[in-house]
Amino acid sequence: MKYFLITILSTFFLFASCNKKITKRGLITKHAMVVSAREEASKIGSDILKKGGNAFDAMVATELALAVAYPYAGNIGGGGFMVYRKHDGKTGCLDYREKAPLQATKSMYLDKDHNIIPEKSTLGAMAIGIPGTIAGIFAVHEKFGTLPIQEIFQPVIDLANNGVVVTEKQAKQIYSKQADFLKVNKDTILFSNEWKINDTIIQTNLGRTLTRIMQNGRDEFYKGETAKTLSRFIQDNGGIITEEDLAKYEAKWRNPIIFEYDDLKIISMSPPSSGGICLAQIMKMIEPFDLHNYGHNTLKTIQILTEAERRSYADRSFYLADPDFVNIPSIELLDSTYLKKRMANFSFEKATRSSEVSHGKIEIVESNETTHYSIIDQFGNAVSATTTLNGAYGSKLYCSELGFFLNNEMDDFSSKPGVPNMFGLIGGESNSIAPGKRMLSSMTPTIIEKNDALFMVVGTPGGATIITTVLQTILNVHEFGMTMQEAVNAPRFHHQWLPDEIRMEPNTFNIHLIKELEHLGYEITTKHSPVIGKVDGILVLDDKTLEGGADNRGDDTAVGF
């Protein structure tokens, strides 16, 4: 009898422990935090904060450090977007997205029969847009920075000169692109070497380039020796970017997209990023539904999100582009009545077909290989920034003399309206190529307030999946009560109108759930990518401490104090 009771009690406690909610938290710090794709970059950014710098100083340092430690997406040869919230509640955003060269034409990637020329917009010098990163960081520092630029640059220069230790994931990234490196570059490049785990990559040429920029300022990259070397190199490799293109480039301050969802105030990126508008559309369409009670990644929750995403991405393809070239009906696209009509034909009984969904009728009266970082400083300022080369290592063209890769951002234009780009996104006439125009993006750096106080900083890479990944991360915290780390770790799915399929991370969703969705008419695929997004987020807890969520899908790391 005694042993029988012991067995019963053991079974009870085992059952209880198995059903108890286990809370997993990320790094907790009291004052400040940086979360990025590499520990080296997060540490350099955090160290800048420890020295008394603010979030904007740390933004400059982290952006540059990612160019050294994470050339897969970190860059000075690409561009990005930043959303900020100051300690006093004032918000804004910066567009340092690349631009089309002055010699660019609408049909530059089409042959004589008006068919897309394979790889011309993705590999090599013709794929490059005018880089915006250096203009972006200097615009940020000039407006908000507090530390001398030399104090911010020097740790990054030291990192380039002393070297970065190769991780297992980085070794695989470099290896996977060896064929493209050899195909695109005339000579062997630094990253053509067979780098292995724990090797150290020293980038002295990049260190020298950064030193010149530190000494001579922004104009070094756009008008100085670096500009001359860069434009000559691009043209020698068949590209069309000139010294004039570089000299005319400017980053641009814009107004963010701001909207409410329940008791949250969400501040996200405006066009030429589609992130803020699409995120707002989706969240407004799903707000009437009781997601909290439906539960995380349940049949009904997945249906609701999928159908809202389907309709928003259809609008994206038609209406969104560079606002300096196209009139975007932002107010109408975010109108509650319009969005209610968009969801009017949704039914839990069966899937809507994307072939039946076009862009909405209104009356007008990114890459999988992007990277994101989030920063909150000890003064209460917050920065959410997403930066990219577009594809992995961009165009794969590497300027050995200057020490960095160039983007392939021109592929984010609609080379031919109605034909998908490298991420499968369908583009419309509004996003066609024009000289000096910025290409449409999916980057969604986002900051969230709750009860008028800073609540969350979040963002992710992931090309077309960026918007839906940010969406799910916010919902995981707000609707489903997850910690920041749990929200980041949770399995993800994605729908983008066309192709008409729900992409799911493999081996993460219950097979019975998948069968239920297929029975309702949804096509499910896990073939596109082993992961969807790599979120780096920070959550402000009730006691005002910070929790970092660094995505374990990559080498992402939170560092703070």
N, C-alpha and C positions, 0 to 999 in steps of 0.2 A: 504493500500500500504506500509506504514511504517513497519508494522509487517511482511508483506511478504518479504520485503528487509532484515529485521533482520534475518528471517528464512533462506533465501538464503545465506546470509553472514555467519551465524553460521554453516550451512551445509558445506560451502566451507572451512572454517577454520578447521572444524572437519576432513574433508577429507584430507586436507593438513597435519594436524598433524599426522593422521594415516599413511600417506605415507612417512613421513619424517624419515630418518634413525636415529634411536636412538642408540647412542654409549654408550656401557657399558664398563667401564674400571675397572680393579682391583686396588689393592693398588699401589699408586705411591710413590716412595721414591727417594731421590737425590743421596745417596751414595752406599747403600748396601742392600741386601735382601736375605732372606731364605724362601723358600716355601716347605712345607712338609705336611705329612698326619695329623699332630696334632699341635695345637697351641703351646703346651709346648715345643715340639722339635724345632719348628721354632724360638721360643723366645730364647731358650738356644743357638741355633746357632747364632742368631742375636746378642745376648749379648756378645758372644765370639768375634764377629767382632767389636763391640763397644769398647771392651777392647784393641783393636789394633791387634787382631789376624787376620789371612788371611783366605781365602776360605777353605784352607786345614785344618786349625785348626777347623773351623766351620763344616767341613765335619765330622771330628771325633766326635765332640760334638753332632751333629744332628743324626748321625748314632746310637750312644749310647742312646740318649734320646728317639729315636723311639723304641728301645728295651724295654724301661720302659713304655712309654706312649701308645705304639701301638703294643703290643705283638702279635696281629693278623698277622703281617708281619714283623714289626721291630724286630731286633734279635741280639743276640750274638751266637745263635745256628744254624745260617744259613750261607749265603754268598751273594755275589753280584758282581757288576761291577761299575767302575767309569771312566768317561771320563773327562779330564781337558783341559783348555786352559789358559795359563799364560798371564799376562799383556803384555808380549813381543811377543805374538803370538805363542809361542811354545806349542805344544799339545802332549798328550799321554793318555794312559789308563791303568787301573789296573784291573787285573782279580783276585778276591778273591772268586771265585766260589768254591763250595764244590767238594770233590773228592770221588771216590769209595774207600772203605776200602781195605786193602791188601788181605783180605780173600774173597773178592767179586769174583763171577764167572759169566760167560756169561748167564748161565741158572738158576741163583739162585732164580728166581721168577716163575719157571716152575715146574709143577708136573711131574710124571713119564711118562705121555702121551704127554708131551711138551705143555701143556696148561697153560696159566697164572693162578697162584693161586690168587683168589680175595683178594684185600686189602693188600697183603703182601708187595707191594712196596709203599703203601700209608699210612698205619696205623701201629704204633708201631716201635720198635727198629730196625727191619730189613730194614726199609725204610730210615734210616738216612745216609746221606753222611757226610764226615769229615768237620766240620764247618770251614769257612774261614774268618768270619767277623773280629775277633780280629787281625788276621794276617794282614788283609787289612788295618785297621785303623792305626796300628803301622807302616806299610810300608809307608803309606801316611805321617804320622807325621815325621818319620825319614828323609824322602826325602825333604819335603816342609814345615813342621810345624815351627812355630816361638814361640808360647807360651809354657810354661812348661806343660807337660802332666797332672800334678796335677791340674793345673788351668782349664784344659779342662774337666777332669773327675769329679771334685768336684760338679758342679751344677747338673750333672746327678745322682750322688750318693745321693745328697740331694733330688732330685725329687723322687727317689725310696723310700727313708726313710720317706719323708713327705707325699707321696701319690699322685695319679693321680685321678682326678674327672671323673667319668664315664659319657660319653655322651649318648644320645639316640641311636645313631648308634652303639656305642660300646656295649651297653647293649644287643642289638639285636644280634650282632656278637657272644658274649659270650654265650648267650642263645641257639643260633642255633647249637652250637657244644657240648652241655652238654652231650648228649648220647655218643659221641665219647670219650670225656674225661673220662667218667666212664668205657667205654669199654677197653680203652688202659692202663690206670693207675691202679696200684695195690691198691693204697690208694687214698682217697679224696685229691684233689689238691686245691690250692688257687682259681683257676678259675672255680671250681665246685660249688662255692657259687652262690646264686641267686642275682647277682649284679644288682642293679637298677640305673636308672638315678640319678645323683648327689651323689651317694655313692663314697667313697674314697678308692681306692685300694692301700694299703701300701705293699711294696715289700722289706722287710728288708733283706731277704736272698739274693736277687739280689744285694742289696746295699753292702752287705758284699763281694760278689763275685767281684763286680766292684772295691771295695776298695783294695782287694788283687791284682787285675790286675794293678791298678794304682800304687801300691807300688812296685810290683815285675816285672812289664813289660809284654811284649808279652809272655814270656816263662811260666808265671804263668798259662796261659790257656792251653799251649801245652806240658809243661813238669813238672809243679809244682803240688801243692796240688789240684788245680782245675782240672787238667788233670787226676790225679789219681781218684778223685771222679767221674768225668764224665765218664771215660772209665769203671769203676766198675759198675756204675749205668746202663749204656747201656747194658753191658753184663748180669747183673742181670735180665734185662728185655728181654733177648733173642737176643740181637744184637751182632755184630761182630767187632765193632770198639775197638781198643786196644790203650794202651799208645803209642805203636810204631807208629800207624796211626797218632795220634795227633802230636807226636814229629817230624814226617817227613813232615808235611804240610807246604807249602810255598805259599804265594801270588805271583803273577807273573806280572811284567810290560810287556805290549804288545804294538804294534803299532796299532793305530786306523784305521778304514776304513774312507778314506777321498775321497769325490767326489764333483762334481759341478752339480748344477741344476739352470738353468738360471744364475742369477748373485749371487747366493748363494754358499758358500762353506760349506759343511756339514761334520762334524766330529762325527763319531759314533763308537759303540763298535764292535770289531773284534771277531772272534771265540776264545773260544767255545760259544760265543753268536752268534746267527744267525742274530741278530738285524741289524748290520751295513750293511752286505752284502745284506740281503733281502730288506732293506730300499733303498739301492743304486740301486738294480735291478729294483724295482718298479718305483722309480722316474725317472730312465733312460728310462724305457719303456713308461711312460706317458708323458715325456717331449715334444715329437713332437706334442701332442694334445693341443688345445687351451682351456684349462680348465677355464681360466679367463672369456672367453666369453660364454662358456657353462653354467657357474654359479655353485654356491654351492649346492651340493646334488640334482642336476638335473638328469634326466634320463641318458643323455650321460656321465656326470661326474661319476655317480655310475657305469655305464657299464665299462668305461675305467679303473677305479681303481680296480674293481672286477676282470677283466680279467688279469690285470698285477699281482694282488695279487695271483690269481689262479696259474699262471705260476711260480712265485717266490717260493711259498710254496711247489710246486712240486719239485723244485730244492733243497729246504731246506731239504726235507725228505731223499734225496739220497746222497747229497754231504757234508753236514755240520756236524761237530763234533769237538772233541778236537784236535786242530792242533798239539799237542805234540804226538798224536797217529795216526793221519790220514793226508795224504797229501791232502789239500784242494785247488782246482784249482781256487783261488780267482780272478786272473787276467782274466782267461777265462770266469768266471761267470759274470764279470762286463764289458766284451768287448761289445762295441756298436753294432758291426755286429751280434754277438750272440743274443743280446737282441732284435734287430730288427727282427731277424728270429723267435724268441719266440712269437712275437706279429703279425706275418705275417698272421695268419689265423683268427685274430680277425675281427668281423664284427658287426656294429651297428644293423644289421638286426635280429640277434638271438644270444642267449647265446652259448658259447662254453661249452661242457660237460666236467667235470673233468675226466670222464672215457676215454676221448679222449686225455687227457693231461698227459704225463709222464714227468719225468725229461728231461731236454734238453740234446742233444747229443753234447758233446764238445770234442775237440781234445786237449789232454794235452801234449804240446811240452816240555717265562716262559710259574704265576698262577694268575689266577684271584686274588690271595691273596698276590701279591708282593706289594712293596711300593717304591715310588720314591721321591727324593728331589732335588731341584735346588738351587744353590748358586752363587751369584756374590758379590764380596767384594769391598771395597772402593779403592782398588789398581788396579782393573781391571781384577783380576783373576776370573775364572769361573769353577764351578764343577757341573757335572751332574752325579748323582749316583742312581742306582736302586739296591735294596736289598730285600731278600726274605727268607721265610721258605718253599716256594713252595705252599703247600696248606694252608688254613686258620689254624693258629696255628700249621703248619707243620704236623709232624707225630702224633700230639696230645699228645705225650709223654712229660711230664713236670718233670724236675728234681727239686723237692721241695728243696733239700738241697742247690742247686746252684741258684734256682729262675728263670729258663728260660725254654722255649720250645725248642725241637729239630726239625730239618727240616725233610721233607720227599722227599728230592731232588733226591733220587735214582729212583723215578718214571719218571724223565726226560730222563733217558736212554731208549733205545729200549729194553724192557724186552723180546719182541719177535718181530723181524722185520716184519713190515706190519700190526701190531696190534696197535690201538690208545692208547695213554696214557690218564691220567685223564682230559686233555684239548682237547682230540679228535685229537691230532697231531699224524700223522703216522711217525714212525721212521724207519730208514734203518739200514743196517748192519754197516755202519760207526759209528753209535752212540750206538753200542752194549756195554755191560758192560765189563770193564776190570779193574784190580786192579790199583789204583792210577790215574785213568782216570777221567777227568771232564766231566760231562753230558752237552749235548747241551742245550742252553737257548734261549729264545726269548727276553730277556731284551735288551732295546735299549736306554740307556742314550745317549743324543745327544746334541752337541753344534753347533751353526750355525754362520758363519761370513757373512757379507755383505759389499762389498767394503773394504775388508781387516780389518774390524772392528768387534768386538763382536756384535752380533745381537740378538741371542736367546739362551736360555738354556731350554731344555725340556725333558720330560720323563714321564713314566706312569707305573703302574701295569697293570695286565690284562691277564697273561698267553699268550695264542696264539694270543690274540688281541693286544698285546703291539705294535708290529711293525706297524700295520695298524692305530692304534690310534695316534702314534707319527707322522706318515705320514699325516693324516688328519689335525692334529693340525698345522703342518708346512704349509700345503697348505691353511688352513683357513686364516692364516696371509698373506702369500706371494701372493697367487692367488686371494683371495676373500676379501682382505682388512680389515680383522677383527682386533679388539684389542686382546691383549693376553687373557683377560677374556672371550671375545666373542668366541674366537677360542677354548678355553677350554670347554665352556658351550655347544657348538654346538652339535646337535644330531650326533651319530656315527653309522657306519656299518662296517662289517667285512666279508672277505672271506678267507679261508685257504686251498683251493684245495679240501681236504676231511674233513668232509662231504661236498658234493656239494650243498652249500646253502649260501645265504647272511644273516648273522645275523644282525638284526636291533634292536636298542633300542626301546622298546615298546612305543606306543602312541607319537611318535616323528616325524614320516614320514607320508606324505599325502597318504591317501588310494588310490587315483587315480594314484599316482606315483608307488605304490606297484603293482597295477593291470597292469600297463604298463610293468613293469619288468617281472611279471609273464607271461604276453602275449608273451614276447620275449623268454621265456623258463627258466627264473631264478626262483629258489625256495627260498622263503622268510620265515624266521622264527624269532620270537621274544621270544621264549620260554627259551633260554639258560640262560639269565641273565637280570635283570632289568637295568643294566648299563654296558657299555663297557668302561673300563679304568677309571682312576682317575688322570688326568693330573696335574702336577705341573710345571709351566713354568715361565720364566722371559723374558721379551722383553725389549731391549734397545731402547728407543724412540729417535726421531731426536734431542731432546735437551739434550741427554745423561742421562736423568732421567730413572728410571727403573719402569716397570709395571709388577706386579705379577699377574699371573693367577692361582688361587687356586680352584681346582675342587669342585663344590658344590654337587657333587655326594657323597662326603665323608665329614669328618670333617677337610679337608685340609685348611691350613691357611698360608697366606703370612705375614711375619714380617720383618721390615727393618727400616732404618733411612736415 
